[in-house]
Amino acid sequence: MRYLWIVAGLVVAGVLALWLIKAVIGFFFSMLFYIVIGALVVGGAIYLVNRARRSINGGNRRRLPY
């Protein structure tokens, strides 16, 4: 009877371990997804701001040295 309890305990521990590993991996990949999306949004905003500044200042033309 003692071995039955040991096997049942191992099965429960294995199920809990698999659930915890899935939860941690799922959390990691969801956070990684949001970080990548955030980086793309910020990078696109910086690109658009720099492009707008160049069009206003005439950044495509060379400046004469003072």
TALIN-V951149 format. One record per residue. N is the residue number from 1. RES is the residue in one small letter. D_CENTER is the distance of its C-alpha to the mean C-alpha in whole Angstrom. Layout:
N;RES;D_CENTER, N;RES;D_CENTER
//
This chain:
1;m;48, 2;r;46, 3;y;45, 4;l;44, 5;w;42, 6;i;40, 7;v;39, 8;a;38, 9;g;36, 10;l;34, 11;v;33, 12;v;32, 13;a;30, 14;g;28, 15;v;27, 16;l;26, 17;a;24, 18;l;23, 19;w;22, 20;l;20, 21;i;18, 22;k;17, 23;a;16, 24;v;14, 25;i;12, 26;g;11, 27;f;10, 28;f;8, 29;f;7, 30;s;6, 31;m;4, 32;l;2, 33;f;4, 34;y;5, 35;i;3, 36;v;5, 37;i;7, 38;g;8, 39;a;9, 40;l;11, 41;v;13, 42;v;14, 43;g;15, 44;g;17, 45;a;18, 46;i;19, 47;y;21, 48;l;23, 49;v;24, 50;n;25, 51;r;27, 52;a;29, 53;r;30, 54;r;31, 55;s;33, 56;i;35, 57;n;36, 58;g;37, 59;g;34, 60;n;35, 61;r;39, 62;r;40, 63;r;41, 64;l;44, 65;p;45, 66;y;46
//
